[in-house]
Amino acid sequence: MARHGGQILADALAAHGVERVFSVPGESFLAALDGLYENGIPNVVCRQEGGAAMMAEAWGKMTGRPGVVFVTRGPGASNASAGLHIAMQDSTPLIAFVGQIARGHRDREAFQEVDYRQFFGGFVKWVAEVDQTERLPEYIMRAFHVATSGRPGPVVLALPEDMLSALSDAPDLAPTAPAVPAVSAAQVETLRDMIAGAERPLVVAGGSGWSAEAAAGLQRLGEAWKLPVAVSFRRQGHIDNRSPAYAGDLAVGMNPKLGERLRASDLLVVLGARFGDIVTNGYEVIDPAAPGVTIAHVHPDANEIGRVYRADLAIPARAGDVVAQLAALPAPQRDGAWQAAARAEYEAWQQPKETPGAVKLEQIITWMSDNLPEDAILTNGAGNYAAFLHRYFRFKQFGTQLAPTSGSMGYGFPAAVAASIAYPGRCVVCMAGDGCFQMTLNEMSTAIQHGATPITVVVNNGRYGTIRMHQENHYPGRVSGTDLANPDFAALARAYGGHGEIVERTGDFAEAFVRARAANLPAVIELRVDSDILSTGQSLSATRAAALERLAVKNSG
């Protein structure tokens, strides 16, 4: 029976197990919307394509299956690119279907015409344009395969509107068999021997493609083998942070002691992480030209191994599979002092360092760590406020951290909306700065419409804090472009139909959070923090004073 292209597409999505899509509608893919309607696939309608793509990316992070987003041509695709960049750098499976002009109008700079192969060519894993309706099942099958195989990532398929509306009797295609890289017993034995022979081994776990089972296996391995386990940037949910094996996160603003331990290690066992600049503090702790340490690198994509750092042992496999096989072997004899010292340094780093003002962000994060349900999902975007979350919150279960390793602002709130839709009734908390939140807060109406109930804790210091920190370090006192005029965030939440409160003293936060949770609505708790707060370790005034002193010394010389 002949079907229009939109129906063929929707049937292919159903065959690939798609449970929900995110979109901002456009006239360029009306047939696809009709197909989704016919199939009954829920469509979360968003307010801007960047937010829609971020929600789809968060869905891919949570499920391990490709998140799906539909956006229209030209401006829609441009807006969505922020979410696609996150998916690429975070190795998240995602498929973006982009509307396109009719095939007969090409190369005339028609209304919203874009060459998507050129536009997204270096931006995603694969980009293609489907010119023949009968080939839709083939392209979609390949898109899912590319998005999930090796190092997962985003795929873009452009859909000319006349191709989508045309009829075809093309048969459906079942999903292709998954390509799962295998690990040999010999490789695992070699890795075990390397660990057994090392005096100062350090495990660095990261990347995507993990599971609750793999995270539990990593914890058992670290504890039984007396190995310190660090995680890469914003992958803290890969192991229970309460484990004696956990040594902290190699992240922006990392514990200096952990950075020193990374430098002092004689063996790095890199499990799933790409191992790049953030983990090594801008390649300073370990020099790619002269690493000075033995490296065993496990990654599902062989092309990622040796891309930056040479590997002494290369295992193209899923980290969880290697962890499971290692854990089945007898543990090498080790006294545990190296692990215990790493843990002690992490515990010391966890001790709150007091910040200025009546709202102590370090105490609030500590309260959340102690009082939120263990399966609470925490999301964030980018900004100095996030460093407080990374430093003081202990993630306890796999899948409870949704954050962009790409460092994208605006991510936390759309991710929290997606998480709340995926897990109704579960506690979902978005940490956001005042600048970060304002990039995507229009998705509050998406949350209201689709029954999502995340709680957003907005840290309002009236500035783009991270950039101000760098500004004060390099050009102290010369403020340009970093101050913000902000709304009443609590009132704004109420205007959307949500719950809103303002907190101006640390002691008021706990009760405000309880009320926000009980409201069962999208909620905002605005923290009005002291303007002198800058980072977990430094105030604005101290940062400026130190920078001015450095300049004075430099000028006097």
N, C-alpha and C positions, 0 to 999 in steps of 0.2 A: 504494500500500500504506500502511495506517495505521501510524504510528510514535508512540511516546509523546514527550512534549515534550523529555525529556532527550536522546533520540536525534536529534530534529530540531535541537536546539541543537548537539550534537556534530558533526553533519553540516555545519552552517553554519560552525562553527569550522574544520573541515577544508577547506571551500571557500574560506575566507579565508586559508588557508596557515598556520594555527596549528600549530606544531611541538611545543609543550609548554605546560602550564599549571601554576600553583602554587596550592596550596590548603591549607586546614585543613578537614577534612570536617565536615558537619553533616547531621542527619536531614532538614533542610528542602530539600536538593537531591540526594537519593538517586538520582532518575531521571537527573540530569545525570551523576553518577558512573557510572551504568550505561551511559550513552551514550558517555562517554569510554573505558570499558572495551571496548565493542563496536568503536569506531573505532581503538583502539590508540594514542590520543593520550597520551603520557607525562604523568603527574601527579606533580609533586614535592610530596610531603606535608610540610608544615612544622609547626613547633611552636607558633607563635602567628601570628595573622592580620596583625599589623603586619610581622613578618618576611616573611610570604608576599607581602604587597603590595609591600614594598621589593624583594624578588627580582623580582617581575613588572615593577616600574618599571625596575630595572636592565636587565632583558631588553629592554624597550622602548628604553632608551638605546643599548644595544649594537647592536640590529638595525634600529632605525628603524621597526619594525612594532609594533603594540600588544602589550604584555605582557598576559597574561590571568591573573586570579586569581579563585578561587572561595572565598567565605566564607559562613558561616551567618548567620542573622538576629540582630538585637539586639546582644549582646556581640561577636559575630564582626565585624559591620559596624563597630562602634565601634572595635575594635582595629585594623581595616584602615585607618581614616581617616588615620593617620599617613603611610602610603605614598601614599594618594590626594592628600594635601596636597603631598607632594614632587613627584608627577607634575604637579600643577597649576602650582606655582611654577617647576618646571624645564622646563615645556612638553614633557612626555614622553607619548607615546601609551600609554594603558593602559585596559583594560576590566575592570571588577569586576562579577562576577555574584554577587548577594547573595540568599541564600535568604529566603523570606517566608512568613508564615502563610497558611493556606488562605483563599481569597477570602471564604467564607461566615462567617469569624470576625472580619472587620474591625470596627474602631471599638468593640471591647469591652475594649481593653487586654489582648488575649489574650497567651499566653506568648511573650515576646520580640517583641511587636508594635512596629514602628517605622514611621512615615510617612517613607519614604526620600526622597520629593520634598522634603519640608520639611527633613529632616536634612542632606541633601547639596546642597540647592538652590544655595547660594552657594559651594559648595566645589569643584565639578567643572564640566566643560564642559556636560554634559547628564546628567540622571537621569530614568529612566522606570521604570514597572512594567508588566510584560507580563501582561495579563489574559486574552488569548485565545491558546490553543495554536497556532492556525493563523497567527497573526501573528508568531510567533517569528522566521522568516526575515527578515521586514521590519525588525523592531526590531534584529536583529543586524547586518544590512546597514547600517542607519543608524548604529549604534554605532561600527562600524569607520570609516565615513566621517567622522563627527564627530571621532573620536579622532585622525585623521591629517590632516584638512584645516585650512588656515589655520595658526593657532598650534596645534600638537598639544597634547593633554591627556587627562585621565581622563574616562571615562564610566562610569556605574553603571546596571546593569539589575537590578531586583528581580524575583524569580521565585517567585510563589506556588507552594507545593508541590503543590497539587492541579492547577494549570495544567500543571506539569511532568510529572505522571504521567498526564494525560489523553491520549487518542489523537487523532490528526488525520492526514488525508491531504494536508496542505499541501505544495505543491511547494517544492523548494529554490530559493534566489535566488543568482545569481552576484554577486560583489562589484560595487559601483557603480564607474563609471569614476572614476579619481582626478581631483580638481580641482586642477590645477597652475597657480598664478598666473604669468602671463607678463610678461617685461620687454621693453620696446621699445628699438629701436636709438637712438631720440631720447633716451630717459631715460639710457641709458648714455653717450651723447655729452655730455649735459649734466653728468653726474657727472664725466666725464673733464675737461671744461673747468673745473669747480669745483676739482678737484684740481690741475690745471695752474696755476690762478690763485692758489692758496693758498701762503703762505710757510711756514706751520707746520701742515701737515695731520697728523692722527692718525687711524689706522684703529682702530676698536674692534670686534672680532669676538666673537660670542657666540651664545647661543640654541641651539636644537636643529635637527635637520634637516640637519646637515652630513654629509659623507662624506669618505673618504680622498682622493678626487679633488678635492673642494672645498678641503680643507686644503692639499693640494699646490699647487693653483692660487693660494690666498692667499699662500703662501710665495713663489711665483714672482712674483706681482704686487708684493708688498712689496719684494722684492730688485731687480726690474727698474725699478720706479718710484721707488726710494729712499724708501719710505714707512715710518715707524715703525708697527709693528702691536702694539697691546695687545689683551688678551683680557679678557672680563668674568669675574666670580667663578666659579672652578672650571670654566673652559672652556679650560684650558691645552693640551689636546690638539688644539686647532683649528689649530695651527701648530707645526712643529718648533722647540723652544725654543733650539736651537743656531743658528738662522738669524740673520744680521746684522740682519734686519728686526725681530726680536722684541724688544719693549721691556718686557715683563712683564705682570703681571695686575693689573687694577683690582679689588682685593678687600678683604676685611676685613684690616686691618693692612697695607695696600699700601705699597710703596716711596714715601716722601714725595716723592722726586724725580719719580716718575711722576705723582703727583697734581698737582704743580706744572706738569708738562708738559701735562697735561690742561687745566689752567686757562689756560695760555699759548697753547693751540692756537687758530688762526683758522678751522679747518675740522675738524669731526668727521665721519668716514665710519663710521656705525654699521651693521655688517653682521650682521643676524640677532638681535642682542641687543635686549631690551626697554628697556634704558637707564633704570635706576632708581636706588634709593638706595645700594646697595652700590657700584656703579660710580662714583658721585659723592660717596662718603663722606657719606652721609646728606643728599644734596642740597646740601652745603656748597660743594663745589668749583664746581659749576655750579648756579645758582639757576633753578628752573623758571619763576619769575616774570620773570626777566631773564637769559637764558642768556648773552648777550654773546659768542656764537660762532655761526658758520654751521653748521647741522646737516643732513647728508644721511642719511636713515634708510631702510635697506632691511630689510623684514620681510615674511614671507609672509602676515601677517594685517594688512589695512589698518586694522583697528580699534586695533591697537597703536601705529601711527604717530600721533604727536601726542597720545597719551594722557596723557603727563606733560610732555614737552618738545616745543615747536613745531618743525616741520621746514621747512627752506627747500627741500628736495627730498625728496619722498615717493615711494618705489618699493615698491609691494606685490608682492614677488617673493621667491623663495628666494635666500639669500645666495650660494650656490654658483653659481647661474646668472648672477648679476650679476658675480661674480668672474671667471667664465670669459669673459664678453663683454668686460669691461674689459681683461683680460690679452691679448686678441686685438688690441687697439688699440695704436698706437705710444705708447711711454712718453713722458710729458712730460720736458723737460729740467729736471734738478734737480741741485744740487751734492752732495747727500748729507750735508751737515754736520748737518742737523737729525736725520736718522735715526741717524747715527753717535754723536751726543751722547746720544740716547735709549738706544742699545745700551750705551754706556759706563756709563751710570747703572745699567742692569740688571746689568751685569757686576760693578760695585762692590757692589750690593745682594746679589749672590750670595756675596760673601766672608763666610765664617762668622764670626759674632760669638760669642765663647766664653760658654758657660753654666756655672753652678756644678756641682760634683760630678764623680764618676769616670765617669759615662756622659754623653757629649757628644752630645746628640740631633742637633745640627747636623752633626757629623762622620759620624754613622750615616746620615743622609739623603744626605749627599754621597757616601758609599760606595755606597749603593744606586743613586744616579743614575749613578755611574761604572761599576757592575758588573752591574746587572740587564740582561737581554736588552732590546733596543730595543722589542720588542712586549709587554713585561711590562705587566700591567694593575694599576694602583694604585687602591685604593678608600679612602675614609675617611668618617667621619660628621662630628660637630661637636666643637669643643674647641680650646684653644690649641695642642695638639700638632699639629693639622692645619696651622697656620701655618708650622711648620718644613718640612713637606712642600711646601707651595705656594712657599715662598721658596727652598729649596735643591735641590729635585728638578727636573731638566730633562726634560719630557715630549717624546718624540721622534717618536711616531706618533699618528695619529688613532685614537680609540677606546681609548686607554690610561688614561684618567682617568674614574673613576666616583665622583661626589661630589654631594651635594645642595646646589644653590644655595639651597634653602630653609633650610639650616642645621639639618637634623634630626639629632639624636643617634641612635645606634644603626644608622645606615644602612650603614656600611662593611662590616660582617661579612655581612649577608644579600646585599649586592651582590657581595661576593667569592665567596660560595657560588654565586650565579647565574652569575657570570663563569667560574668553574671548570667548571661543568656545561656551559656554552656552548662553552668552548674547552678540552677535556681535554688535559692535558699542558703547557699554557701556564703561564708563571709568573704567578701572581696573588697580590698582596700587599695585605693590609688594614692600614692604619695606624689604630690606635684608642687612645683614652684609656681609663683604668681605668673611668671612669664610662660612657663611650660604649659600650664593649664589653659591659658588664654589662646593657645594655638589651636585647640580642638574642643573647647568647652561647648561649642555649638552642638556636639553630639549628645548633650544632656537631653535634648528632645527625642533623640533616637532611643536613649535609655528609657525615657517615660513611655514612649510608644510601644516598646517591645518588652516591658516589664522587668528591665534590669534594675538592680538595686545596689550598685557599688557605693561605697563611702569614700569620698575624696577628701584627703587632708591637704589643704593648700597652705604652703608656707609663704606668707606674704611679707617680704622684706623690701618691696618697692623697687626692685632692680633685677636685671639679668646678672645674678650673683657670680656665676663662674667667670663671665667675661670681665666683670668688675674686678674680680680677684686678679686676673691676669693684667688688667689695666693698671691696678694699683702697684703691682709688682714691677711693671716696666715703665709706667709713666705716672708715678704717684701724685695724686691730687688733681690730675688733669682729666676730669670726668667728661666724657662725651659719648652719648648714645647708649648708656646703660641704665639710666633711671627710668622708672615706669610710673605712670598714673593708673591706678587700679580701681575697679569697681568694688562695691560691697559684695563679696563673693557669696556670702550667706543669703543676702536678699536676692541675688541673681538665681541661686538654686531654687528659692521659693517661687520666683517668677516663672520658672519652668514647670512648677508643680512638684518640686522636690522638697527636701528638708534642709534647712540651713542654720548654722550657728557660728558664732564668733567666740574664740577663746583668747583671752588676754593674760591668763595666769596658768601656769603648769598644773596646779591643783584642780583646775576646772575641766581638764581634758577628759578624764576617765568618765565622768557623768555625761559629758557631751557625747562621747562615743557610744555609750549605752543607749542614750536617747536616739542617736542616729541609726543605730542598728535596729531598734524597736520600731522606728518609723516605717520600715519596709518600703522605702522609696529611695531614689537616687539622692544621696545626701552629701552636703559639703560642710566640713568643719574648717573654718578659716583660722589659722594661727597667725596672729599679729605679733611678729617677732621683732626684737630690737634691731634697729638699723645698723648696729655695729657687728651683728653676726655675719660672718663671711664663710667660714668652713669649719670642719670638725676640730681643727687644730689652731686656728688663727682668727683673730678679730680683724675687722677692717682697719681700725686705728693702728693696731700693732703691725699689720701688713704694710700700711703706708709708712709708718715710722721706720721700719726695717729697710724699706726700699729707699727712703730718703737718706738714710745713713749710708747705704751702699753707694748712692750717687755722690754723696759728700766725700767719701773716701776716694772714689774714682776720680773726682774732679780735683781733689787736693794733690793726687799723685801726678 
